[in-house]
Amino acid sequence: MADKEATVYIVDVGRSMGRKHQGRKETDFDWAMRYVWDKITTMVATGRKTLLIGVLGLKTDGTKNELAEDESYAHITLFQPISQILMPDLRRLREVIKPSKTDRGDAVSAIVLAIHMIIKQCKQLKYRRRIVLVTDGKGYIDSDPDSLNDIIKKINGDNMELVVLGIDFDDPEYGFKEEEKPPQKTKNEAFLRDLTEKCHGVFGTMAQAVEELDIPRLKTIKPVHSYRGTLTLGDPKEYDTALSIDVERFPRTMIAKPPSASAFVLRSDSGEPTQSTGTVVADGEEDEAIQRNGNTLTNVRSAYSYTVADADAPGGKKDVARDDLAKGYEYGRTVVPISESDENITKLESEAAMEIVGFVPKDKYERYMAMGTSNIVIAQKTNDKAVIALSSLIHALFELDAYAVARVVKKDGSDPLLILLSPSVEKDYECLIENQLPFSEDVRSYRFPPIDKIVTVSGKVVTQHRNLPTKDLSQAMSDFVDKMDISHFDRNDEGEAGEYMALEDVFSPVLHRIEQAKRWRAVRPMEPVPPVPEVLLKYSEQPEELQREAKPALQRLIKAADVKKVPPKVKGRKRNREADKPLSGLNVDDLFRQQPKRAKISSENSIPEFKQTLARAEDIEDIKDAVKQMAAIIENQIKDSFGNSNYDRVLEELGVMRSELTELEEPVLYNDILRGLKMKIMAEELGGERREMWWSIRRNRLSLIDKKMSAVSDVTEEEVKEFNAAK
């Protein structure tokens, strides 16, 4: 179970926070709220009910708190009591946390009020307690020594963490010092620094806190065991000499995936949610209506219907219940059904276990055999006998340079897996690292020809060929690879060579960029997302210094490989183009002028003949005739297709037509043909039900040619979407 946390943010919203300093383009308030919003939205995104947040406003125009009767707590407003914050609360806070018109309010009184809130909420329960004060250090602060000692004693006694972040506070370690600082701010800053140090808290400048927001924060995951049982060598039920150790299995590495998008629909003014094809609005108290930009959204869920062919049913299909269906497994393009009774017979009845089945020398194991994520196996924490036994096994494998091969079943009824257990011995920690091994069906062996020789059909070995690299090319490539080496490119503070891309400094751009965009849009729904932080783009390309050093080697490689720039592909070509003259000086087309001007395209060799016909076309009528013939051939192939046997051929023909007519700048001909083809398919005029053919056309992106593909087309992208969606 994750630790419980209670955090109170004290935000200075005084009039002085509405000004700009140090050449910043935004006010001190907006600059400081970057940090506050980032921290709050990070907690909201977790969805944990044990992460409680409270927000106090310091130097507000009014007063609203539990101790408001005391004048010392004037101009302090409770914006959010300590509780779990959800998106509606976040939107409300965005509207109420704004700069005020006064600078009256005591920061120490706000800290006392935060302590009172935490004690009232957490009592004596186990919580991580934190108070975060964000202020510019201006205005009056009560520095009474007697009350200050009581505050320090209470914070330290209840294990609270005090964090003070100041606008333009001096920080020698970070390297910032504000020039011409007002005397009152200097006094307040020194007082807050002394208070924080006596509370063993954190005192810092806001510049460093805002700068570090771009650095992704690694989320600490509390591991959950996936197996708890025995690790055996031999059968303990049959032999007294068998080895049995009580162990636990925890994940070591897991794939972190970005969050997926959720589906919502817009509720109508009448209160009834609008529906779209294939979705049903989820009703009930468990579905949360979400208010955004004045529109109410609600969750949706998919609804599935199952049909089978039935000539007697209306439309030729009959609805069936899911329970009446049998599972099917794909074998190539064939679906093999299996009933529940047959599946129960073939299913292996397994019991949870982890059994060592053999050992393998370390040098005989190939690292590429490891599959999926890895786990660790440790002894039960409270079982001293198991700890000693597993430690003996780990050290035996370590000293013999050997791995153990085991069979694991995570729980009763699960599929068994083969795993490799390798020892890991560190200074104060030891365990077995588990990697999944492949079965014979998981191994795919591919044979590739050698890159340093060519073996002819007769068995002759050729080492010099136009497709083989020369010695100069191989040496140039080797030199270029050496120049691009980044393993020792970086330099530390002492100037020593080090690794450029350390594992702990490399972050997933997709994962963390999406998280940053979510946090930004949660509080700024109408503002554009800021650019990608430099820390995520740092390793997206080679360092400029490295590129400069490797440029001479690259030039030698280009020369050795005879690299030439490929001319850009011409999107369109004129109909009345001149054919390229062959080197022989003979024009092959002139030799066949005796053939009919409009040759008939055969269905057996349609694509080459279609291209040849377009190449010989002299006017638009010739092109129209060729397109008309191809359309007739395609319709006949669909009509005569047994199932989907001719669909791949039709897709290839449509692709060629689309490409050729785009280059000829005649997209209208293709669009007209496709519109007519869709009408006939939907009307079932091409041999009955052929909707699968239309879905294949859409899936292979063979829809209408729009203006983006051809400048002479009159079809927009919106019209293409409507054409694809229309039935």
HUNOR-V715046 format. One record per residue. RES is the residue in three letters. SS is DSSP state (A for helix, B for strand, O for the rest). D_LAST is the distance of its C-alpha to the last C-alpha in whole Angstrom. Layout:
res=RES ss=SS d_last=D_LAST
res=RES ss=SS d_last=D_LAST
//
This chain:
res=MET ss=O d_last=52
res=ALA ss=O d_last=51
res=ASP ss=O d_last=54
res=LYS ss=O d_last=54
res=GLU ss=B d_last=54
res=ALA ss=B d_last=55
res=THR ss=B d_last=55
res=VAL ss=B d_last=56
res=TYR ss=B d_last=56
res=ILE ss=B d_last=58
res=VAL ss=B d_last=57
res=ASP ss=B d_last=59
res=VAL ss=O d_last=57
res=GLY ss=O d_last=61
res=ARG ss=A d_last=61
res=SER ss=A d_last=62
res=MET ss=A d_last=59
res=GLY ss=A d_last=57
res=ARG ss=O d_last=59
res=LYS ss=O d_last=58
res=HIS ss=O d_last=61
res=GLN ss=O d_last=61
res=GLY ss=O d_last=59
res=ARG ss=O d_last=56
res=LYS ss=O d_last=53
res=GLU ss=O d_last=52
res=THR ss=O d_last=55
res=ASP ss=A d_last=56
res=PHE ss=A d_last=54
res=ASP ss=A d_last=51
res=TRP ss=A d_last=52
res=ALA ss=A d_last=54
res=MET ss=A d_last=51
res=ARG ss=A d_last=49
res=TYR ss=A d_last=51
res=VAL ss=A d_last=50
res=TRP ss=A d_last=47
res=ASP ss=A d_last=46
res=LYS ss=A d_last=48
res=ILE ss=A d_last=47
res=THR ss=A d_last=43
res=THR ss=A d_last=44
res=MET ss=A d_last=46
res=VAL ss=A d_last=43
res=ALA ss=A d_last=40
res=THR ss=A d_last=42
res=GLY ss=O d_last=41
res=ARG ss=O d_last=45
res=LYS ss=O d_last=47
res=THR ss=O d_last=50
res=LEU ss=B d_last=49
res=LEU ss=B d_last=51
res=ILE ss=B d_last=51
res=GLY ss=B d_last=53
res=VAL ss=B d_last=54
res=LEU ss=B d_last=57
res=GLY ss=B d_last=57
res=LEU ss=B d_last=61
res=LYS ss=O d_last=62
res=THR ss=O d_last=60
res=ASP ss=O d_last=61
res=GLY ss=O d_last=61
res=THR ss=O d_last=62
res=LYS ss=B d_last=60
res=ASN ss=O d_last=61
res=GLU ss=O d_last=63
res=LEU ss=O d_last=67
res=ALA ss=O d_last=66
res=GLU ss=O d_last=70
res=ASP ss=O d_last=71
res=GLU ss=A d_last=72
res=SER ss=A d_last=71
res=TYR ss=A d_last=67
res=ALA ss=O d_last=67
res=HIS ss=O d_last=64
res=ILE ss=B d_last=62
res=THR ss=B d_last=59
res=LEU ss=B d_last=57
res=PHE ss=B d_last=53
res=GLN ss=B d_last=52
res=PRO ss=B d_last=54
res=ILE ss=B d_last=54
res=SER ss=B d_last=51
res=GLN ss=O d_last=47
res=ILE ss=O d_last=45
res=LEU ss=O d_last=41
res=MET ss=A d_last=39
res=PRO ss=A d_last=40
res=ASP ss=A d_last=43
res=LEU ss=A d_last=43
res=ARG ss=A d_last=41
res=ARG ss=A d_last=44
res=LEU ss=A d_last=47
res=ARG ss=A d_last=45
res=GLU ss=A d_last=46
res=VAL ss=A d_last=49
res=ILE ss=O d_last=51
res=LYS ss=O d_last=52
res=PRO ss=O d_last=55
res=SER ss=O d_last=58
res=LYS ss=O d_last=61
res=THR ss=O d_last=64
res=ASP ss=O d_last=65
res=ARG ss=O d_last=67
res=GLY ss=O d_last=66
res=ASP ss=O d_last=68
res=ALA ss=A d_last=66
res=VAL ss=A d_last=69
res=SER ss=A d_last=68
res=ALA ss=A d_last=64
res=ILE ss=A d_last=65
res=VAL ss=A d_last=67
res=LEU ss=A d_last=64
res=ALA ss=A d_last=62
res=ILE ss=A d_last=64
res=HIS ss=A d_last=65
res=MET ss=A d_last=61
res=ILE ss=A d_last=61
res=ILE ss=A d_last=64
res=LYS ss=A d_last=62
res=GLN ss=A d_last=59
res=CYS ss=A d_last=60
res=LYS ss=O d_last=64
res=GLN ss=O d_last=65
res=LEU ss=O d_last=62
res=LYS ss=O d_last=61
res=TYR ss=O d_last=59
res=ARG ss=B d_last=59
res=ARG ss=B d_last=60
res=ARG ss=B d_last=59
res=ILE ss=B d_last=60
res=VAL ss=B d_last=59
res=LEU ss=B d_last=60
res=VAL ss=B d_last=59
res=THR ss=B d_last=61
res=ASP ss=O d_last=63
res=GLY ss=O d_last=66
res=LYS ss=O d_last=67
res=GLY ss=O d_last=69
res=TYR ss=O d_last=71
res=ILE ss=O d_last=71
res=ASP ss=O d_last=74
res=SER ss=O d_last=76
res=ASP ss=O d_last=78
res=PRO ss=A d_last=80
res=ASP ss=A d_last=80
res=SER ss=A d_last=77
res=LEU ss=A d_last=75
res=ASN ss=A d_last=77
res=ASP ss=A d_last=76
res=ILE ss=A d_last=72
res=ILE ss=A d_last=73
res=LYS ss=A d_last=74
res=LYS ss=A d_last=71
res=ILE ss=A d_last=68
res=ASN ss=A d_last=70
res=GLY ss=A d_last=71
res=ASP ss=O d_last=68
res=ASN ss=O d_last=66
res=MET ss=B d_last=64
res=GLU ss=B d_last=63
res=LEU ss=B d_last=64
res=VAL ss=B d_last=61
res=VAL ss=B d_last=63
res=LEU ss=B d_last=60
res=GLY ss=B d_last=62
res=ILE ss=O d_last=61
res=ASP ss=O d_last=63
res=PHE ss=O d_last=65
res=ASP ss=O d_last=68
res=ASP ss=B d_last=67
res=PRO ss=O d_last=69
res=GLU ss=O d_last=67
res=TYR ss=O d_last=64
res=GLY ss=O d_last=66
res=PHE ss=B d_last=66
res=LYS ss=O d_last=68
res=GLU ss=O d_last=68
res=GLU ss=O d_last=71
res=GLU ss=O d_last=73
res=LYS ss=O d_last=71
res=PRO ss=O d_last=72
res=PRO ss=A d_last=75
res=GLN ss=A d_last=74
res=LYS ss=A d_last=71
res=THR ss=A d_last=73
res=LYS ss=A d_last=75
res=ASN ss=A d_last=71
res=GLU ss=A d_last=70
res=ALA ss=A d_last=73
res=PHE ss=A d_last=73
res=LEU ss=A d_last=70
res=ARG ss=A d_last=70
res=ASP ss=A d_last=73
res=LEU ss=A d_last=72
res=THR ss=A d_last=69
res=GLU ss=A d_last=71
res=LYS ss=A d_last=73
res=CYS ss=O d_last=70
res=HIS ss=O d_last=69
res=GLY ss=O d_last=66
res=VAL ss=B d_last=64
res=PHE ss=B d_last=65
res=GLY ss=B d_last=63
res=THR ss=B d_last=62
res=MET ss=A d_last=58
res=ALA ss=A d_last=58
res=GLN ss=A d_last=58
res=ALA ss=A d_last=55
res=VAL ss=A d_last=53
res=GLU ss=A d_last=53
res=GLU ss=A d_last=53
res=LEU ss=A d_last=49
res=ASP ss=A d_last=48
res=ILE ss=O d_last=49
res=PRO ss=O d_last=47
res=ARG ss=O d_last=48
res=LEU ss=O d_last=48
res=LYS ss=O d_last=47
res=THR ss=O d_last=50
res=ILE ss=O d_last=49
res=LYS ss=O d_last=51
res=PRO ss=O d_last=50
res=VAL ss=O d_last=50
res=HIS ss=O d_last=51
res=SER ss=O d_last=49
res=TYR ss=B d_last=52
res=ARG ss=B d_last=55
res=GLY ss=B d_last=57
res=THR ss=B d_last=60
res=LEU ss=B d_last=60
res=THR ss=B d_last=62
res=LEU ss=B d_last=64
res=GLY ss=O d_last=65
res=ASP ss=O d_last=65
res=PRO ss=O d_last=67
res=LYS ss=O d_last=67
res=GLU ss=O d_last=69
res=TYR ss=O d_last=71
res=ASP ss=O d_last=73
res=THR ss=O d_last=72
res=ALA ss=O d_last=69
res=LEU ss=B d_last=67
res=SER ss=B d_last=65
res=ILE ss=B d_last=64
res=ASP ss=B d_last=62
res=VAL ss=B d_last=60
res=GLU ss=B d_last=56
res=ARG ss=B d_last=53
res=PHE ss=B d_last=52
res=PRO ss=B d_last=49
res=ARG ss=O d_last=50
res=THR ss=O d_last=47
res=MET ss=O d_last=44
res=ILE ss=O d_last=41
res=ALA ss=O d_last=40
res=LYS ss=O d_last=36
res=PRO ss=O d_last=35
res=PRO ss=O d_last=33
res=SER ss=O d_last=29
res=ALA ss=O d_last=27
res=SER ss=O d_last=27
res=ALA ss=O d_last=23
res=PHE ss=B d_last=24
res=VAL ss=B d_last=22
res=LEU ss=B d_last=24
res=ARG ss=B d_last=25
res=SER ss=O d_last=25
res=ASP ss=O d_last=28
res=SER ss=O d_last=29
res=GLY ss=O d_last=29
res=GLU ss=O d_last=26
res=PRO ss=B d_last=24
res=THR ss=O d_last=20
res=GLN ss=O d_last=17
res=SER ss=O d_last=14
res=THR ss=O d_last=12
res=GLY ss=O d_last=14
res=THR ss=B d_last=17
res=VAL ss=B d_last=20
res=VAL ss=B d_last=23
res=ALA ss=O d_last=26
res=ASP ss=O d_last=29
res=GLY ss=O d_last=33
res=GLU ss=O d_last=36
res=GLU ss=O d_last=35
res=ASP ss=O d_last=32
res=GLU ss=O d_last=33
res=ALA ss=O d_last=32
res=ILE ss=B d_last=32
res=GLN ss=B d_last=33
res=ARG ss=B d_last=32
res=ASN ss=O d_last=33
res=GLY ss=O d_last=33
res=ASN ss=B d_last=30
res=THR ss=B d_last=30
res=LEU ss=B d_last=27
res=THR ss=B d_last=27
res=ASN ss=B d_last=26
res=VAL ss=B d_last=23
res=ARG ss=B d_last=23
res=SER ss=B d_last=20
res=ALA ss=O d_last=20
res=TYR ss=O d_last=19
res=SER ss=O d_last=19
res=TYR ss=B d_last=20
res=THR ss=B d_last=19
res=VAL ss=B d_last=21
res=ALA ss=B d_last=21
res=ASP ss=O d_last=22
res=ALA ss=O d_last=23
res=ASP ss=O d_last=24
res=ALA ss=O d_last=22
res=PRO ss=A d_last=19
res=GLY ss=A d_last=16
res=GLY ss=A d_last=18
res=LYS ss=B d_last=18
res=LYS ss=B d_last=21
res=ASP ss=B d_last=21
res=VAL ss=B d_last=24
res=ALA ss=O d_last=26
res=ARG ss=A d_last=26
res=ASP ss=A d_last=30
res=ASP ss=A d_last=30
res=LEU ss=O d_last=28
res=ALA ss=O d_last=30
res=LYS ss=B d_last=30
res=GLY ss=B d_last=29
res=TYR ss=B d_last=31
res=GLU ss=B d_last=29
res=TYR ss=B d_last=32
res=GLY ss=O d_last=31
res=ARG ss=O d_last=27
res=THR ss=B d_last=29
res=VAL ss=B d_last=28
res=VAL ss=B d_last=32
res=PRO ss=B d_last=32
res=ILE ss=B d_last=35
res=SER ss=O d_last=35
res=GLU ss=A d_last=37
res=SER ss=A d_last=40
res=ASP ss=A d_last=40
res=GLU ss=A d_last=39
res=ASN ss=A d_last=42
res=ILE ss=A d_last=45
res=THR ss=A d_last=44
res=LYS ss=O d_last=44
res=LEU ss=O d_last=47
res=GLU ss=O d_last=49
res=SER ss=O d_last=50
res=GLU ss=O d_last=52
res=ALA ss=O d_last=52
res=ALA ss=B d_last=55
res=MET ss=B d_last=56
res=GLU ss=B d_last=58
res=ILE ss=B d_last=60
res=VAL ss=B d_last=59
res=GLY ss=B d_last=61
res=PHE ss=B d_last=62
res=VAL ss=B d_last=61
res=PRO ss=B d_last=63
res=LYS ss=A d_last=62
res=ASP ss=A d_last=62
res=LYS ss=A d_last=60
res=TYR ss=O d_last=57
res=GLU ss=O d_last=54
res=ARG ss=A d_last=53
res=TYR ss=A d_last=49
res=MET ss=A d_last=49
res=ALA ss=O d_last=48
res=MET ss=B d_last=45
res=GLY ss=B d_last=43
res=THR ss=B d_last=45
res=SER ss=B d_last=49
res=ASN ss=B d_last=51
res=ILE ss=B d_last=54
res=VAL ss=B d_last=57
res=ILE ss=B d_last=60
res=ALA ss=B d_last=62
res=GLN ss=O d_last=62
res=LYS ss=O d_last=63
res=THR ss=O d_last=66
res=ASN ss=O d_last=67
res=ASP ss=A d_last=70
res=LYS ss=A d_last=71
res=ALA ss=A d_last=67
res=VAL ss=A d_last=67
res=ILE ss=A d_last=70
res=ALA ss=A d_last=69
res=LEU ss=A d_last=66
res=SER ss=A d_last=68
res=SER ss=A d_last=70
res=LEU ss=A d_last=67
res=ILE ss=A d_last=65
res=HIS ss=A d_last=69
res=ALA ss=A d_last=69
res=LEU ss=A d_last=66
res=PHE ss=A d_last=67
res=GLU ss=A d_last=70
res=LEU ss=A d_last=69
res=ASP ss=O d_last=66
res=ALA ss=B d_last=64
res=TYR ss=B d_last=61
res=ALA ss=B d_last=60
res=VAL ss=B d_last=57
res=ALA ss=B d_last=56
res=ARG ss=B d_last=53
res=VAL ss=B d_last=52
res=VAL ss=B d_last=50
res=LYS ss=O d_last=49
res=LYS ss=O d_last=49
res=ASP ss=O d_last=49
res=GLY ss=O d_last=46
res=SER ss=O d_last=45
res=ASP ss=O d_last=44
res=PRO ss=O d_last=48
res=LEU ss=B d_last=48
res=LEU ss=B d_last=50
res=ILE ss=B d_last=52
res=LEU ss=B d_last=54
res=LEU ss=B d_last=57
res=SER ss=B d_last=59
res=PRO ss=B d_last=62
res=SER ss=B d_last=61
res=VAL ss=B d_last=65
res=GLU ss=O d_last=65
res=LYS ss=O d_last=68
res=ASP ss=O d_last=67
res=TYR ss=O d_last=64
res=GLU ss=B d_last=64
res=CYS ss=B d_last=61
res=LEU ss=B d_last=59
res=ILE ss=B d_last=56
res=GLU ss=B d_last=53
res=ASN ss=B d_last=50
res=GLN ss=B d_last=48
res=LEU ss=O d_last=49
res=PRO ss=O d_last=46
res=PHE ss=O d_last=47
res=SER ss=A d_last=47
res=GLU ss=A d_last=43
res=ASP ss=A d_last=42
res=VAL ss=O d_last=44
res=ARG ss=O d_last=43
res=SER ss=O d_last=45
res=TYR ss=O d_last=44
res=ARG ss=O d_last=47
res=PHE ss=O d_last=47
res=PRO ss=O d_last=50
res=PRO ss=O d_last=53
res=ILE ss=O d_last=53
res=ASP ss=O d_last=56
res=LYS ss=O d_last=57
res=ILE ss=B d_last=55
res=VAL ss=B d_last=56
res=THR ss=O d_last=56
res=VAL ss=O d_last=55
res=SER ss=O d_last=59
res=GLY ss=O d_last=59
res=LYS ss=O d_last=61
res=VAL ss=B d_last=60
res=VAL ss=B d_last=60
res=THR ss=O d_last=60
res=GLN ss=O d_last=60
res=HIS ss=O d_last=57
res=ARG ss=O d_last=54
res=ASN ss=O d_last=52
res=LEU ss=O d_last=54
res=PRO ss=O d_last=55
res=THR ss=O d_last=59
res=LYS ss=A d_last=62
res=ASP ss=A d_last=61
res=LEU ss=A d_last=58
res=SER ss=A d_last=58
res=GLN ss=A d_last=61
res=ALA ss=A d_last=59
res=MET ss=A d_last=56
res=SER ss=A d_last=58
res=ASP ss=A d_last=60
res=PHE ss=A d_last=57
res=VAL ss=A d_last=56
res=ASP ss=A d_last=59
res=LYS ss=A d_last=59
res=MET ss=O d_last=55
res=ASP ss=O d_last=57
res=ILE ss=O d_last=56
res=SER ss=O d_last=58
res=HIS ss=O d_last=61
res=PHE ss=O d_last=60
res=ASP ss=B d_last=60
res=ARG ss=B d_last=63
res=ASN ss=O d_last=64
res=ASP ss=O d_last=67
res=GLU ss=O d_last=70
res=GLY ss=O d_last=68
res=GLU ss=O d_last=68
res=ALA ss=B d_last=65
res=GLY ss=B d_last=62
res=GLU ss=O d_last=58
res=TYR ss=O d_last=56
res=MET ss=O d_last=53
res=ALA ss=O d_last=54
res=LEU ss=A d_last=52
res=GLU ss=A d_last=53
res=ASP ss=A d_last=52
res=VAL ss=O d_last=48
res=PHE ss=O d_last=45
res=SER ss=O d_last=42
res=PRO ss=A d_last=40
res=VAL ss=A d_last=36
res=LEU ss=A d_last=38
res=HIS ss=A d_last=40
res=ARG ss=A d_last=38
res=ILE ss=A d_last=36
res=GLU ss=A d_last=38
res=GLN ss=A d_last=40
res=ALA ss=A d_last=37
res=LYS ss=A d_last=36
res=ARG ss=A d_last=40
res=TRP ss=A d_last=40
res=ARG ss=A d_last=37
res=ALA ss=A d_last=38
res=VAL ss=A d_last=41
res=ARG ss=O d_last=39
res=PRO ss=O d_last=36
res=MET ss=O d_last=36
res=GLU ss=O d_last=38
res=PRO ss=O d_last=37
res=VAL ss=O d_last=37
res=PRO ss=O d_last=41
res=PRO ss=O d_last=41
res=VAL ss=O d_last=41
res=PRO ss=O d_last=45
res=GLU ss=A d_last=47
res=VAL ss=A d_last=48
res=LEU ss=A d_last=44
res=LEU ss=A d_last=45
res=LYS ss=O d_last=48
res=TYR ss=O d_last=47
res=SER ss=O d_last=44
res=GLU ss=O d_last=47
res=GLN ss=O d_last=50
res=PRO ss=O d_last=53
res=GLU ss=A d_last=54
res=GLU ss=A d_last=58
res=LEU ss=A d_last=57
res=GLN ss=A d_last=55
res=ARG ss=A d_last=58
res=GLU ss=A d_last=60
res=ALA ss=A d_last=58
res=LYS ss=A d_last=57
res=PRO ss=A d_last=60
res=ALA ss=A d_last=59
res=LEU ss=A d_last=55
res=GLN ss=A d_last=57
res=ARG ss=A d_last=59
res=LEU ss=A d_last=56
res=ILE ss=A d_last=54
res=LYS ss=A d_last=57
res=ALA ss=A d_last=57
res=ALA ss=A d_last=54
res=ASP ss=O d_last=54
res=VAL ss=O d_last=50
res=LYS ss=O d_last=49
res=LYS ss=O d_last=46
res=VAL ss=O d_last=43
res=PRO ss=O d_last=42
res=PRO ss=O d_last=39
res=LYS ss=O d_last=36
res=VAL ss=O d_last=35
res=LYS ss=O d_last=32
res=GLY ss=O d_last=32
res=ARG ss=O d_last=34
res=LYS ss=O d_last=36
res=ARG ss=O d_last=35
res=ASN ss=O d_last=39
res=ARG ss=O d_last=40
res=GLU ss=O d_last=43
res=ALA ss=O d_last=43
res=ASP ss=O d_last=45
res=LYS ss=O d_last=48
res=PRO ss=O d_last=49
res=LEU ss=O d_last=53
res=SER ss=O d_last=54
res=GLY ss=O d_last=54
res=LEU ss=O d_last=52
res=ASN ss=O d_last=49
res=VAL ss=A d_last=47
res=ASP ss=A d_last=45
res=ASP ss=A d_last=48
res=LEU ss=A d_last=49
res=PHE ss=O d_last=46
res=ARG ss=O d_last=46
res=GLN ss=O d_last=47
res=GLN ss=O d_last=44
res=PRO ss=O d_last=41
res=LYS ss=O d_last=40
res=ARG ss=O d_last=36
res=ALA ss=O d_last=36
res=LYS ss=O d_last=34
res=ILE ss=O d_last=32
res=SER ss=O d_last=32
res=SER ss=O d_last=29
res=GLU ss=O d_last=32
res=ASN ss=O d_last=33
res=SER ss=A d_last=30
res=ILE ss=A d_last=29
res=PRO ss=A d_last=33
res=GLU ss=A d_last=33
res=PHE ss=A d_last=30
res=LYS ss=A d_last=32
res=GLN ss=A d_last=35
res=THR ss=A d_last=34
res=LEU ss=A d_last=33
res=ALA ss=A d_last=36
res=ARG ss=A d_last=38
res=ALA ss=O d_last=36
res=GLU ss=O d_last=38
res=ASP ss=O d_last=36
res=ILE ss=A d_last=32
res=GLU ss=A d_last=32
res=ASP ss=A d_last=33
res=ILE ss=A d_last=30
res=LYS ss=A d_last=27
res=ASP ss=A d_last=29
res=ALA ss=A d_last=29
res=VAL ss=A d_last=25
res=LYS ss=A d_last=24
res=GLN ss=A d_last=26
res=MET ss=A d_last=24
res=ALA ss=A d_last=21
res=ALA ss=A d_last=23
res=ILE ss=A d_last=24
res=ILE ss=A d_last=21
res=GLU ss=A d_last=19
res=ASN ss=A d_last=22
res=GLN ss=A d_last=22
res=ILE ss=A d_last=19
res=LYS ss=A d_last=20
res=ASP ss=A d_last=23
res=SER ss=O d_last=22
res=PHE ss=O d_last=24
res=GLY ss=O d_last=21
res=ASN ss=O d_last=21
res=SER ss=O d_last=24
res=ASN ss=O d_last=23
res=TYR ss=A d_last=20
res=ASP ss=A d_last=22
res=ARG ss=A d_last=24
res=VAL ss=A d_last=21
res=LEU ss=A d_last=20
res=GLU ss=A d_last=24
res=GLU ss=A d_last=23
res=LEU ss=A d_last=20
res=GLY ss=A d_last=22
res=VAL ss=A d_last=25
res=MET ss=A d_last=24
res=ARG ss=A d_last=22
res=SER ss=A d_last=25
res=GLU ss=A d_last=28
res=LEU ss=A d_last=26
res=THR ss=A d_last=26
res=GLU ss=A d_last=29
res=LEU ss=O d_last=30
res=GLU ss=O d_last=28
res=GLU ss=O d_last=26
res=PRO ss=A d_last=22
res=VAL ss=A d_last=21
res=LEU ss=A d_last=22
res=TYR ss=A d_last=20
res=ASN ss=A d_last=17
res=ASP ss=A d_last=17
res=ILE ss=A d_last=17
res=LEU ss=A d_last=14
res=ARG ss=A d_last=12
res=GLY ss=A d_last=13
res=LEU ss=A d_last=13
res=LYS ss=A d_last=9
res=MET ss=A d_last=9
res=LYS ss=A d_last=12
res=ILE ss=A d_last=10
res=MET ss=A d_last=7
res=ALA ss=O d_last=10
res=GLU ss=O d_last=12
res=GLU ss=O d_last=15
res=LEU ss=O d_last=16
res=GLY ss=O d_last=18
res=GLY ss=O d_last=16
res=GLU ss=O d_last=14
res=ARG ss=O d_last=13
res=ARG ss=A d_last=10
res=GLU ss=A d_last=13
res=MET ss=A d_last=14
res=TRP ss=A d_last=10
res=TRP ss=A d_last=11
res=SER ss=A d_last=15
res=ILE ss=A d_last=14
res=ARG ss=A d_last=13
res=ARG ss=A d_last=16
res=ASN ss=O d_last=18
res=ARG ss=O d_last=17
res=LEU ss=O d_last=17
res=SER ss=O d_last=14
res=LEU ss=O d_last=15
res=ILE ss=O d_last=19
res=ASP ss=O d_last=20
res=LYS ss=O d_last=23
res=LYS ss=O d_last=24
res=MET ss=O d_last=24
res=SER ss=O d_last=26
res=ALA ss=O d_last=28
res=VAL ss=O d_last=27
res=SER ss=O d_last=23
res=ASP ss=O d_last=22
res=VAL ss=O d_last=18
res=THR ss=O d_last=19
res=GLU ss=A d_last=18
res=GLU ss=A d_last=16
res=GLU ss=A d_last=14
res=VAL ss=A d_last=13
res=LYS ss=A d_last=12
res=GLU ss=A d_last=10
res=PHE ss=A d_last=8
res=ASN ss=A d_last=8
res=ALA ss=A d_last=7
res=ALA ss=O d_last=4
res=LYS ss=O d_last=0
//
